[in-house]
Amino acid sequence: MSLLSVAGPGVTAAQADPPTDSYPPAGYSPVFVDNFDGPSLDTSVWNYRQTSQSNDSNVTVSGGELHVNMERVSTSTGLDGYRGGGISSKQYYGYGYYEVRAFVPSGLPGWHPAFWTQIWDGGQAQAAFDNTDFTELDVFENQPTTVGGVKTTYLDGGDLTWDADPQGSDVELSHSARVKWQPTAAGTNPLGGWHTFGLLYTASSLTYYLDGLQVGNPLPNTSLPNSPMTLWLTAIPTNAADLDSTQPVGHSYGTFDVDWVAYYAPGGTTPATTPTASSLPADSPSVTPDLGDNADEWVTNGVGRWAVTTSGGTQSYGVSSTSGDAVSSYGLGPTANNLPYVPNWSNGSVEATVTLDSTGDGAGLLARYQNDENYYYLELNPTTQQVSLVKKLDPTGTGATVTTLAQAPLAITTGTPYDLTLVTDDDTVTGYVNGTRVLSATDTSFMIGSIGVKGYNQAFGVSGLQVDALG
């Protein structure tokens, strides 16, 4: 893969030839270029976008291009019936020239292909930026419109200033007028063809370029903080009412394609930003939940007596109750803001050693946990001598339905440790026991969430907990 990257502000990148259809300003040299020449996405450079509207499998690299598929995944006419995808860079940038060569399909209302920036890279907790003012640059975004009674789209760009408040909500502070990507004097339409989109971001202005030609007048940059920013290339559904619901499940509405993406700076050195990129938390694609703090990052539903115990140097977290539905979830309580990563995973695995202390109605691991009424569950049941993949679902808050997605016989002995792994990968949920795949099911009820442990009328303990992001 032809790739340039720098470790932080003030570091000069090794130089490489820029793409031939790139138009950097005079004096600007490449700091980062990804030509997507490899056989797959370089996950040392990019994160997959982790949202309920994204599937990692919709992001592919082939033929020297990045492809983001937009598809229908269920018969629901809400947003949950559709999935896109996207990527975000792990490297931060600031003032400079942002550029991409991309193909944005025309006439896809309800879908939102975009090239933009923000301070959060998708691999950390947004709470890490509490009370931080930051800039979002929208190089282009696909927007809906109606022309002659027909729904269609156009591209625009712009900027916003946000403040990340302690409640985890971004509060908009300011924005400039949006820049519409008008056709150039030669009649170029920015939709439905390959074009080079550029944005020059300086301390005094923002200037947009289409295929090397300036679009409109520069926007004054008087209030935008020079915050660190990561690159985002995404295409997700944003308005269910605009989506074509006549298409069958499995239908692709098209792909948002990217030939290359680049960032340039004077002298090939990323200018310093405030706060500096080096002060921001790193990604944690693999997380080992801390039990040394007496499980302070875990939240229980109040059933049973949860405790951390140590035996033979191994810490175990469990519950002594043998009555009721005892659930403990990770990373969603009051201490979540202190975690250097997102306590929610879309595609990933939760693994632990589970020991049942008595014969009861089972215990195991939770994934894509929303709350105590909505999650996936890999359960060992010593009474029925079965292992099960279970979904608990209460979409309206009026009462949960428990569904067994898959089940298999398994000899289960109390006091014996079992290594369980619960994997969620787009719409596939898979369970492993002692390293062997035993169950798999397809379901789209939950696409993102935390992890947890659960027992029902069951005393049990877990050790060796680990969460891994697949992307």
C-alpha positions in Angstrom: 0.0 0.0 0.0 1.3 3.4 -0.9 1.0 5.1 2.4 2.5 8.1 4.3 1.8 8.7 7.9 3.3 10.8 10.7 3.2 10.1 14.4 2.2 13.6 15.5 2.6 17.3 15.1 6.0 18.6 14.1 7.1 15.3 12.5 8.2 15.4 8.9 6.8 12.6 6.8 8.9 10.8 4.3 8.1 12.2 0.9 6.3 10.3 -1.9 4.9 11.2 -5.3 1.4 12.6 -4.9 -1.4 11.3 -7.1 -1.3 12.7 -10.6 -4.9 14.0 -10.4 -4.2 15.9 -7.1 -4.0 19.7 -6.9 -2.2 20.8 -3.7 -1.4 24.5 -3.2 2.1 25.7 -4.0 4.4 25.0 -1.1 2.3 22.1 0.3 3.8 18.6 0.4 2.1 15.3 1.2 1.9 14.2 4.9 -0.5 11.3 4.4 -1.7 9.5 1.2 -3.6 6.3 1.0 -4.1 5.0 -2.5 -6.0 1.9 -1.2 -3.6 -0.4 -3.3 -3.7 -3.3 -0.8 -6.0 -6.3 -0.8 -7.9 -5.0 2.3 -8.3 -2.0 4.5 -5.2 -1.1 6.5 -6.5 -1.3 10.0 -3.2 0.0 11.4 -4.2 3.3 9.9 -8.0 3.2 9.8 -10.9 2.4 12.2 -14.2 1.0 10.9 -17.1 3.3 11.7 -18.9 1.8 14.7 -22.6 2.8 14.6 -26.0 1.1 14.4 -26.2 2.2 10.7 -22.8 0.7 9.7 -21.6 -2.8 8.8 -17.9 -3.5 8.5 -18.6 -5.9 5.7 -19.8 -3.0 3.6 -16.3 -1.6 3.5 -14.0 -3.3 1.0 -10.8 -2.5 -0.8 -10.2 -3.8 -4.3 -8.8 -2.6 -7.6 -6.9 0.2 -5.9 -10.1 1.7 -4.5 -12.1 1.9 -1.3 -15.8 0.8 -1.7 -18.5 1.6 0.8 -21.7 -0.4 0.0 -25.2 0.9 0.8 -27.7 -1.9 1.3 -31.0 -3.0 2.6 -30.7 -5.6 5.4 -34.3 -6.2 6.6 -37.9 -5.5 5.7 -38.0 -2.7 8.2 -38.8 0.7 6.7 -36.9 2.4 9.5 -33.2 3.2 9.5 -32.6 -0.3 11.1 -33.6 -1.8 7.7 -30.6 -0.3 6.0 -26.8 -0.3 6.5 -23.9 1.6 5.1 -20.4 1.8 6.5 -17.3 3.9 6.8 -13.8 4.5 8.1 -12.0 7.0 10.3 -8.2 7.7 10.5 -6.2 7.0 13.6 -3.9 9.9 12.8 -4.8 13.5 13.6 -4.3 16.6 11.4 -5.0 20.3 11.6 -4.4 23.3 9.3 -3.6 22.0 5.8 -5.1 20.8 2.5 -7.5 17.9 2.6 -8.2 16.1 -0.7 -10.0 13.0 -2.0 -10.7 11.6 -5.4 -14.1 10.0 -5.1 -17.2 8.8 -7.0 -20.4 9.8 -5.3 -23.5 8.2 -6.9 -26.3 10.6 -8.0 -29.9 10.5 -6.9 -29.6 8.6 -3.6 -31.8 10.5 -1.2 -31.7 9.2 2.3 -28.1 8.1 1.9 -25.2 10.3 3.2 -21.8 9.7 1.5 -19.4 12.2 3.0 -15.8 13.2 3.4 -15.4 15.1 6.7 -13.3 15.5 9.8 -13.8 15.6 13.6 -11.8 15.3 16.8 -13.1 11.8 17.7 -11.5 9.0 15.7 -14.1 6.4 16.6 -11.8 4.3 18.6 -11.9 6.2 21.9 -14.5 7.4 24.3 -16.0 10.7 23.2 -16.0 11.7 26.9 -12.3 12.0 26.6 -13.0 15.4 24.9 -15.3 16.8 27.6 -15.5 20.6 27.6 -13.3 20.7 24.5 -14.1 23.0 21.6 -13.4 21.4 18.3 -13.8 21.9 14.5 -15.7 19.7 12.1 -14.8 20.2 8.4 -17.3 18.9 5.9 -15.4 18.6 2.6 -18.6 17.3 1.0 -21.8 15.7 2.2 -24.7 14.2 0.2 -27.9 16.2 0.9 -31.5 15.5 -0.1 -33.6 17.9 -2.2 -36.7 17.8 -4.3 -36.6 19.0 -7.9 -39.9 19.0 -9.9 -41.5 16.8 -7.3 -38.8 14.2 -7.6 -36.5 13.4 -4.6 -32.8 13.7 -5.5 -29.5 14.9 -4.0 -26.8 17.5 -4.2 -23.4 18.0 -2.6 -22.4 20.7 -0.2 -19.6 21.5 2.3 -19.1 23.6 5.3 -17.8 23.8 8.8 -19.1 23.6 12.4 -17.6 24.3 15.8 -18.7 22.0 18.6 -18.3 21.8 22.4 -18.2 18.2 23.8 -20.1 18.5 27.1 -19.8 16.1 30.1 -23.1 14.5 29.3 -21.7 13.1 26.1 -23.6 15.5 23.8 -21.9 17.8 21.2 -23.3 21.3 21.5 -23.0 23.4 18.3 -21.3 26.7 18.9 -21.1 28.1 15.3 -21.1 27.4 11.6 -20.4 29.1 8.4 -22.7 29.3 5.4 -22.8 26.0 3.5 -20.9 25.8 0.2 -22.8 24.1 -2.6 -20.6 22.2 -5.0 -21.9 24.0 -8.1 -20.9 22.8 -11.5 -17.7 24.5 -12.8 -17.7 26.7 -15.8 -17.0 23.6 -17.9 -20.3 22.1 -16.7 -18.9 19.5 -14.4 -21.5 17.8 -12.2 -19.9 16.6 -8.9 -22.3 13.7 -8.7 -22.2 10.5 -10.7 -18.6 10.7 -11.8 -15.0 10.7 -10.6 -13.9 14.0 -9.2 -11.2 15.4 -6.9 -12.6 17.4 -4.0 -10.2 19.6 -2.0 -10.4 21.9 1.0 -7.7 24.3 2.0 -8.0 25.0 5.8 -5.8 27.9 7.1 -5.9 30.1 10.2 -7.7 32.8 8.1 -10.0 31.0 5.6 -11.4 27.8 4.1 -11.3 27.4 0.3 -13.0 24.6 -1.6 -11.7 23.1 -4.9 -13.4 20.8 -7.5 -10.9 19.1 -9.9 -8.4 21.9 -9.1 -10.8 24.8 -9.7 -11.9 27.0 -6.8 -15.6 26.7 -5.9 -17.1 30.0 -4.7 -15.3 32.4 -2.5 -13.1 31.5 0.5 -15.0 31.3 3.8 -13.5 33.4 6.6 -12.1 31.3 9.5 -12.6 33.6 12.5 -14.0 31.3 15.1 -12.8 27.8 14.2 -10.5 26.3 16.9 -7.4 24.7 15.5 -8.3 21.3 17.0 -6.8 18.0 16.0 -9.0 16.3 13.4 -9.3 12.8 12.0 -10.4 11.9 8.4 -13.8 10.2 7.9 -15.0 8.6 4.7 -18.5 7.3 5.3 -21.9 6.5 3.7 -24.8 5.8 6.1 -28.6 6.0 5.9 -29.8 9.2 7.6 -33.5 9.7 6.7 -35.7 6.6 6.4 -38.5 8.6 4.7 -36.2 9.4 1.8 -35.0 5.8 1.3 -36.3 3.6 -1.5 -38.2 1.0 0.5 -39.5 -0.8 -2.6 -36.2 -2.7 -2.9 -35.8 -6.3 -1.5 -33.6 -7.3 1.4 -30.0 -7.7 0.1 -30.4 -4.9 -2.5 -27.4 -2.6 -3.0 -28.2 1.0 -3.7 -24.7 1.5 -5.0 -21.2 2.2 -3.6 -19.4 5.3 -2.5 -16.0 4.8 -4.1 -12.7 6.4 -3.2 -9.5 6.2 -5.4 -7.3 8.0 -2.8 -7.3 10.4 0.1 -4.5 12.8 1.0 -3.5 15.5 3.5 -0.9 18.1 2.6 0.8 20.7 4.7 3.5 23.3 4.1 6.9 21.5 4.1 5.2 18.2 4.6 4.9 18.8 8.3 1.6 18.8 10.2 1.1 22.1 12.0 0.8 22.1 15.7 -2.8 22.0 17.0 -4.4 22.8 20.3 -4.8 20.5 22.1 -1.9 18.6 20.6 -2.7 15.3 19.0 -0.2 13.6 21.3 -2.4 14.6 24.3 -5.4 12.6 23.0 -6.0 9.0 24.1 -4.9 6.2 21.9 -7.2 3.5 20.4 -7.8 0.3 22.4 -8.9 -2.4 19.9 -8.2 -4.9 22.7 -9.5 -4.3 26.2 -9.0 -6.3 29.4 -11.6 -5.1 31.9 -9.9 -4.1 35.1 -10.9 -6.2 38.2 -8.2 -4.8 40.4 -10.4 -1.8 41.2 -13.1 -4.1 42.6 -15.0 -3.9 39.3 -15.7 -0.2 39.6 -16.3 0.0 35.9 -19.1 -2.6 36.1 -22.8 -1.8 36.8 -25.1 -4.5 38.3 -28.9 -4.6 38.2 -29.0 -5.1 42.0 -29.7 -8.8 42.0 -27.2 -10.9 44.0 -24.0 -10.1 45.7 -21.3 -9.3 43.1 -17.7 -9.5 44.2 -14.1 -9.8 42.9 -12.2 -12.8 44.4 -8.7 -13.9 44.0 -7.5 -17.6 44.0 -4.1 -18.8 43.0 -3.3 -15.3 41.6 -6.3 -15.3 39.3 -9.0 -12.7 39.8 -12.6 -13.7 39.2 -15.8 -11.6 39.1 -19.0 -13.3 40.0 -22.3 -13.4 41.9 -23.3 -15.6 44.8 -27.1 -15.2 44.3 -29.0 -18.3 43.1 -32.3 -16.5 42.6 -33.3 -14.2 39.8 -31.8 -12.6 36.7 -28.4 -11.2 37.8 -26.8 -9.0 35.2 -23.6 -6.9 35.3 -22.6 -4.7 32.4 -19.2 -3.2 31.6 -18.2 0.4 31.0 -21.6 2.1 30.9 -21.8 3.4 34.5 -20.5 6.6 36.1 -16.9 5.7 35.4 -17.4 5.3 31.7 -16.1 8.8 31.0 -12.7 7.8 32.4 -12.3 5.0 29.9 -9.8 5.7 27.1 -11.9 3.9 24.5 -15.6 3.5 23.5 -17.4 1.0 25.8 -19.6 0.0 22.9 -18.6 -2.4 20.1 -20.3 -3.2 16.9 -18.1 -5.9 15.5 -16.0 -7.7 18.1 -15.7 -10.5 20.6 -16.0 -10.9 24.3 -14.1 -13.8 25.9 -13.9 -15.2 29.4 -13.5 -18.3 31.4 -16.9 -19.1 33.1 -17.3 -21.4 36.1 -20.7 -22.4 37.3 -20.6 -22.8 41.1 -23.9 -24.8 41.4 -26.6 -26.4 39.3 -29.0 -23.7 38.3 -30.5 -22.2 35.1 -27.4 -21.0 33.5 -24.8 -18.2 33.1 -22.6 -16.7 30.4 -21.6 -13.7 28.4 -23.5 -10.7 26.9 -22.8 -8.8 23.7 -24.3 -5.7 22.1 -25.8 -5.0 25.5 -28.2 -2.0 25.5 -29.9 -2.5 28.9 -31.1 -5.4 31.0 -34.0 -6.0 28.5 -32.0 -5.9 25.2 -28.9 -8.0 24.4 -27.4 -11.2 22.9 -26.5 -13.9 25.4 -24.2 -17.0 25.2 -25.4 -19.3 28.0 -24.2 -22.5 29.6 -27.2 -24.3 31.3 -26.2 -27.2 33.6 -29.9 -28.2 34.2 -30.7 -28.7 30.5 -27.1 -29.6 29.6 -27.2 -27.2 26.6 -25.4 -24.2 25.3 -27.6 -21.5 23.7 -27.5 -18.3 21.8 -30.3 -16.1 23.2 -31.7 -12.8 22.2 -33.7 -10.7 24.8 -35.6 -7.9 23.0 -37.9 -5.2 24.3 -38.0 -2.5 21.6 -41.0 -0.6 23.0 -40.3 -0.9 26.7 -43.6 -2.8 27.3 -42.1 -6.3 28.0 -39.2 -8.3 26.7 -39.4 -11.4 24.5 -36.7 -14.0 24.9 -35.8 -15.9 21.7 -33.4 -18.9 21.4 -31.5 -18.2 18.2 -29.5 -21.4 18.3 -29.0 -24.3 20.7 -26.8 -27.4 21.0 -26.3 -30.2 23.6 -23.2 -29.9 25.8 -22.1 -31.8 28.9 -21.7 -29.1 31.6 -20.2 -29.9 35.0 -20.4 -27.4 37.9 -17.0 -26.4 39.2 -15.4 -26.9 35.7 -14.1 -23.8 33.9 -15.3 -23.3 30.3 -13.7 -20.8 27.9 -16.6 -18.9 26.2 -16.3 -16.5 23.3 -19.2 -14.5 21.9 -18.6 -12.9 18.5 -20.7 -10.3 16.8 -19.9 -9.6 13.2 -22.4 -7.4 11.3 -25.6 -9.6 11.4 -23.9 -12.8 12.5 -23.7 -13.9 16.2 -21.4 -16.8 17.0 -20.6 -18.7 20.1 -17.5 -20.7 21.0 -16.8 -23.1 23.8 -13.2 -24.0 24.6 -12.1 -22.7 21.3 -14.7 -24.7 19.2 -17.4 -23.0 17.3 -20.7 -24.5 18.6 -23.4 -22.1 17.6 -24.2 -19.4 15.0 -27.2 -17.3 14.1 -28.2 -14.4 11.9 -30.0 -11.4 13.5 -30.1 -7.6 13.0 -31.9 -6.6 16.2 -28.8 -5.0 17.8 -25.8 -3.6 15.9 -23.8 -1.9 18.6 -23.6 -2.1 22.4 -21.5 -3.0 25.5 -20.6 -6.4 27.0 -21.6 -8.0 30.2 -22.1 -11.2 32.2 -25.3 -12.8 33.4 -26.7 -15.6 35.5 -30.3 -16.8 36.0 -30.9 -18.7 39.3 -27.2 -19.4 39.0 -24.1 -18.7 41.1 -21.0 -18.3 38.9 -17.7 -16.5 38.3 -15.8 -15.2 35.3 -12.1 -14.6 34.8 -9.7 -13.7 32.0 -12.2 -11.2 30.5 -11.2 -9.6 27.2 -12.9 -7.6 24.5 -11.5 -7.3 21.0 -12.7 -5.1 18.2 -12.8 -7.0 14.9 -12.1 -3.8 12.8 
